[in-house]
């Protein structure tokens, strides 16, 4: 499953469903797809996502000493969340809601 996030001030972002649901949970949302966050709730969701990413389990953080093939290097939750954080920042600045499907 793919999940696409939409807001007026930003390009759409599409990610794999399992990662999207994990990020939705970090935002304090139920993880229901499709759904939305109203414009007034976007700043709180953004802060919750940032806090959740900052508190990520050590297994979610890539090892900087990784010596294998760069293609096989694990991708951490912070890297996966970055585009969604930018979308939420854009929505918060523009006073827009965020929807996903």
Secondary structure as a PSIPRED ss2 file (coil, helix, strand):
# PSIPRED VFORMAT (PSIPRED V4.0)

   1 X C   1.000  0.000  0.000
   2 X E   0.000  0.000  1.000
   3 X E   0.000  0.000  1.000
   4 X E   0.000  0.000  1.000
   5 X E   0.000  0.000  1.000
   6 X E   0.000  0.000  1.000
   7 X E   0.000  0.000  1.000
   8 X C   1.000  0.000  0.000
   9 X C   1.000  0.000  0.000
  10 X E   0.000  0.000  1.000
  11 X E   0.000  0.000  1.000
  12 X E   0.000  0.000  1.000
  13 X E   0.000  0.000  1.000
  14 X E   0.000  0.000  1.000
  15 X E   0.000  0.000  1.000
  16 X E   0.000  0.000  1.000
  17 X H   0.000  1.000  0.000
  18 X H   0.000  1.000  0.000
  19 X H   0.000  1.000  0.000
  20 X H   0.000  1.000  0.000
  21 X H   0.000  1.000  0.000
  22 X H   0.000  1.000  0.000
  23 X H   0.000  1.000  0.000
  24 X H   0.000  1.000  0.000
  25 X H   0.000  1.000  0.000
  26 X H   0.000  1.000  0.000
  27 X C   1.000  0.000  0.000
  28 X C   1.000  0.000  0.000
  29 X C   1.000  0.000  0.000
  30 X C   1.000  0.000  0.000
  31 X C   1.000  0.000  0.000
  32 X C   1.000  0.000  0.000
  33 X C   1.000  0.000  0.000
  34 X C   1.000  0.000  0.000
  35 X E   0.000  0.000  1.000
  36 X E   0.000  0.000  1.000
  37 X E   0.000  0.000  1.000
  38 X C   1.000  0.000  0.000
  39 X H   0.000  1.000  0.000
  40 X H   0.000  1.000  0.000
  41 X H   0.000  1.000  0.000
  42 X H   0.000  1.000  0.000
  43 X H   0.000  1.000  0.000
  44 X H   0.000  1.000  0.000
  45 X H   0.000  1.000  0.000
  46 X H   0.000  1.000  0.000
  47 X H   0.000  1.000  0.000
  48 X H   0.000  1.000  0.000
  49 X H   0.000  1.000  0.000
  50 X H   0.000  1.000  0.000
  51 X H   0.000  1.000  0.000
  52 X H   0.000  1.000  0.000
  53 X H   0.000  1.000  0.000
  54 X H   0.000  1.000  0.000
  55 X C   1.000  0.000  0.000
  56 X C   1.000  0.000  0.000
  57 X C   1.000  0.000  0.000
  58 X H   0.000  1.000  0.000
  59 X H   0.000  1.000  0.000
  60 X H   0.000  1.000  0.000
  61 X C   1.000  0.000  0.000
  62 X C   1.000  0.000  0.000
  63 X C   1.000  0.000  0.000
  64 X C   1.000  0.000  0.000
  65 X C   1.000  0.000  0.000
  66 X C   1.000  0.000  0.000
  67 X C   1.000  0.000  0.000
  68 X C   1.000  0.000  0.000
  69 X C   1.000  0.000  0.000
  70 X H   0.000  1.000  0.000
  71 X H   0.000  1.000  0.000
  72 X H   0.000  1.000  0.000
  73 X C   1.000  0.000  0.000
  74 X C   1.000  0.000  0.000
  75 X C   1.000  0.000  0.000
  76 X C   1.000  0.000  0.000
  77 X H   0.000  1.000  0.000
  78 X H   0.000  1.000  0.000
  79 X H   0.000  1.000  0.000
  80 X H   0.000  1.000  0.000
  81 X H   0.000  1.000  0.000
  82 X H   0.000  1.000  0.000
  83 X H   0.000  1.000  0.000
  84 X H   0.000  1.000  0.000
  85 X H   0.000  1.000  0.000
  86 X H   0.000  1.000  0.000
  87 X H   0.000  1.000  0.000
  88 X H   0.000  1.000  0.000
  89 X H   0.000  1.000  0.000
  90 X H   0.000  1.000  0.000
  91 X H   0.000  1.000  0.000
  92 X H   0.000  1.000  0.000
  93 X H   0.000  1.000  0.000
  94 X H   0.000  1.000  0.000
  95 X C   1.000  0.000  0.000
  96 X C   1.000  0.000  0.000
  97 X C   1.000  0.000  0.000
  98 X E   0.000  0.000  1.000
  99 X E   0.000  0.000  1.000
 100 X E   0.000  0.000  1.000
 101 X C   1.000  0.000  0.000
